[in-house]
Amino acid sequence: QVQLVESGGGLVQAGDSLRLSCAASGRTFSSSAMGWFRQAPGKAREIVSAISWSGGDTYYADSVKGRFTISRDNAKNALYLQMNSLKPEDTAVYYCAARRYYSIISYLISEYDYWGQGTQVTVSS
């Protein structure tokens, strides 16, 4: 059974940092693109960042560019999101996702096949 489990969320103040982790099990994702998405209350889920299988290609939403860094450790089957200079508008449930077959990144939610349950990030002003 494939599982993606996020951790590292919490309540922080504006300007603080958090590091999200996603632990994958049930299959290896070393050949798959992975990504972080988020969903704020009353809003649609949106992409935050994505990374190719090798880590050589990354994508960031404009709203997080320069503040967030995505990385992965294929040996550990893990994905990370370092979030710096957090803002109240970053408050959301953050989800880890993986593509089943494809190694290149995608911006589309529909092209990710596996999803975690999410971890809450709350940034107070």
Secondary structure, 3 states (H helix, E strand, C coil): CCEEEEECCEEEECCCCEEEEEEEECCCCCCCCEEEEEECCCCCCEEEEEECCCCCCEEECCCCCCCEEEEEECCCCEEEEEECCCCHHHCEEEEEEECCCCCCCCCCHHHCCEECCCEEEEEEC
